[in-house]
């Protein structure tokens, strides 16, 4: 068929050059004038293969991802995965930005490349035993629950030792960062107050059992700086079980990302550079990072979609340490009761009922009543006099 088409093209051009009218040529061959002029023009190019059909594929495809970019995506993803680092599309994009790759692909393009090359395998998370009910906190709406943790000590060039108070809203994954040179009581006030001014004040704040959060084991009923700050601002602190950091899993995951994407990428030599860099990373995370938990939205997009009304500190400056003891409010301690039936509250032990063995309980300290009430699956099973000192 192609040979016959070639003969028609050659014959048409020969008849045109002999002076025959274009109309007569086209009528006899059943072709259009555009067809005839196309082949006459190609004959004039002095190309020996002028009468052969050419591909209609565009010379350039602006929407096509260059092969070198595809290979970089695959390489970066494999490198992150092998280092046991977060290796989703957003992490790959940030890594490519750091590498100076051009042009930078979109998140959608990276996901398409990963899917096409079967690079979407995810590691399984930490196994948790089934059957023991854990009293998880709600995270349906912004500022229902925040998780907080200290990262450090870390070191700048110099060297300068520092800590970073990292806070995450479990509903929107918004973060707040506060770097400091210590974990003092005033640092606790400065860090949470600054984050609350940007994120809003939560209903609950969940933390581990670090002394910087609860106070001192020498005075377990003394209510440390965080407890006092929270209760004075209608926030209920929750302390996760000892030696179970995964109960604060969202902020722990964020800490890993913070170390990989910020501390491991940015060179800083002073506290001023650290503070400005931390704020820039916080804004970058909240406005650009997309989470499957949020159906692909960024934390700020999720906040906007919620239409939530946030509560913010009334004062610009944080309170000064040391705050007076609150007269009302509650704080909570979550513990797994072992076979010895002992409840450990910041170093002070209490005997608990047999039905709590191998179960998670919540010890709620009521400041106004000076009582500690023990709950098993929301049912009160014991009560202790708990005079706060």
Number of C-alpha atoms within 10 A of each C-alpha: 5 9 9 8 13 15 12 14 20 16 14 23 22 13 14 17 11 8 8 13 11 16 12 12 19 16 11 9 13 9 13 13 13 10 12 19 15 11 18 20 12 16 17 9 11 9 9 9 11 18 19 14 10 8 7 6 7 7 7 7 9 8 6 8 15 13 9 11 18 16 12 15 24 17 13 18 24 15 14 16 17 10 9 10 15 18 22 20 23 19 20 24 21 14 19 19 13 11 11 10 15 11 11 15 17 12 16 11 16 23 19 14 20 19 12 10 11 9 17 15 10 10 8 6 6 7 6 8 7 7 7 11 12 17 16 9 14 12 14 12 16 26 27 18 25 30 25 25 22 22 17 15 13 14 14 16 10 9 10 14 15 18 17 24 21 24 29 26 25 23 21 26 27 25 24 26 24 23 25 19 15 16 20 14 20 16 21 22 22 20 22 23 23 19 20 19 18 13 22 18 25 22 17 21 25 23 25 24 21 14 14 18 23 23 21 16 13 10 15 17 18 17 22 20 24 22 24 25 27 23 20 17 16 15 21 20 27 25 24 23 23 17 9 13 15 15 19 20 13 17 27 20 12 17 21 14 17 22 13 15 19 16 17 10 12 12 13 17 13 13 16 11 13 21 17 12 18 21 15 13 18 19 17 11 21 20 15 14 19 22 16 8 11 14 9 12 18 22 23 19 16 22 21 12 10 14 10 11 10 13 14 16 15 9 9 10 12 19 13 11 16 13 15 11 18 17 14 13 20 23 23 21 25 23 23 22 22 13 11 11 18 18 23 18 20 20 12 13 11 11 12 19 12 11 11 21 16 15 17 20 27 27 26 19 24 19 20 13 14 16 18 22 18 25 19 18 15 10 10 14 15 14 15 14 11 15 15 16 9
